[in-house]
Amino acid sequence: MGNLSVRNLEAWYGAQKALFGITAEIPEKQITAIIGPSGCGKSTFIRCLNRMHDTLPGAKVSGDILLDGKSIYDQHPVYLRKTVGMVFQKPNPFPSMSIYENVVAGLRLNGERHKEKLRAAAEKSLRMAALWDEVHDRLNYSGVSLSGGQQQRLCIARALAVEPSVLLMDEPASALDPIATQRIEELVSALKKDYTIVIVTHNMQQAARIADLTAFFLNGELVELGPTSEIFTKPKDKRTEDYITGRFG
Ligand SMILES: Nc1ncnc2c1ncn2[C@@H]1O[C@H](COP(=O)(O)OP(=O)(O)OP(=O)(O)O)[C@@H](O)[C@H]1O
């Protein structure tokens, strides 16, 4: 579970077109990195994958995105976002909630009231997010009392708690120091065993380190998508080669 098939996707902000005819296969339980210069449409693309884009006022999409063979446009966006979770650039724990309440917030929203189930889900998610050992004795502390890197792992735990099959990550480490970044990278690599991961990154070394597949975007087009090792060593398109060798961007 967690195969995404993107078919001729186009996206607009009002009259401004941001994505042009994107067709891509994003395989389950792999890490796919999205790279490309600023403004090329990386964030717009991943925000289409959980229908965050098309719920913006004035925004529009055309084409189709299939998740395990079913169009995401046939699903209610709220339901879809349980299956396709998202982690943002800046850690954004709910500031008035404890660590524990942050993790179980999505489950509560889904109507889960059973105390023992919530507790078990919180522990499981925090363990998967490699945060349990650091917070298990202070689950009632505020989520924002944690360090930036811990807050980001808390946001990952929160996303995992509702048991998605796909995890979208929009530059999840760009606000973090190198050590916290390394922990996030290790975590992402471990999570692909269970989840399909699509990660936007500015950092080509990061893509090279963790991604199975890499997609290079330019001016709203998908120039090339392939195994990371090929994209970085023998890209098929001259524009990809120019970008990865630092000729622009
Ligand atoms: N809310 C918005 N309203 C109008 N235009 C937008 C909006 N968000 C993005 N755009 C435009 O859409 C295009 C793609 O932007 P997007 O944020 O997807 O690029 P990006 O590759 O993620 O950039 P960055 O690496 O700088 O985050 C850009 O031309 C941008 O100006």
The ligand as an ORCA input file, in Angstrom:
! r2SCAN-3c Opt
* xyz 0 1
  N       0.278     30.644     -2.399
  C       0.751     30.971     -3.607
  N       0.152     31.901     -4.388
  C       0.612     32.224     -5.606
  N       1.684     31.656     -6.182
  C       2.336     30.722     -5.472
  C       1.918     30.329     -4.156
  N       2.776     29.385     -3.695
  C       3.687     29.189     -4.685
  N       3.424     29.995     -5.748
  C       4.187     30.057     -7.015
  O       4.201     28.776     -7.615
  C       5.489     28.474     -8.136
  C       6.026     27.195     -7.499
  O       6.238     27.438     -6.110
  P       6.657     26.301     -5.072
  O       6.532     26.883     -3.702
  O       5.917     25.070     -5.388
  O       8.182     26.118     -5.457
  P       9.352     25.349     -4.670
  O      10.124     24.625     -5.714
  O       8.792     24.563     -3.557
  O      10.207     26.566     -4.130
  P      11.165     26.698     -2.834
  O      12.301     25.735     -3.067
  O      11.630     28.103     -2.897
  O      10.346     26.381     -1.630
  C       6.364     29.700     -7.893
  O       6.349     30.482     -9.055
  C       5.650     30.398     -6.764
  O       5.857     31.783     -6.838
*
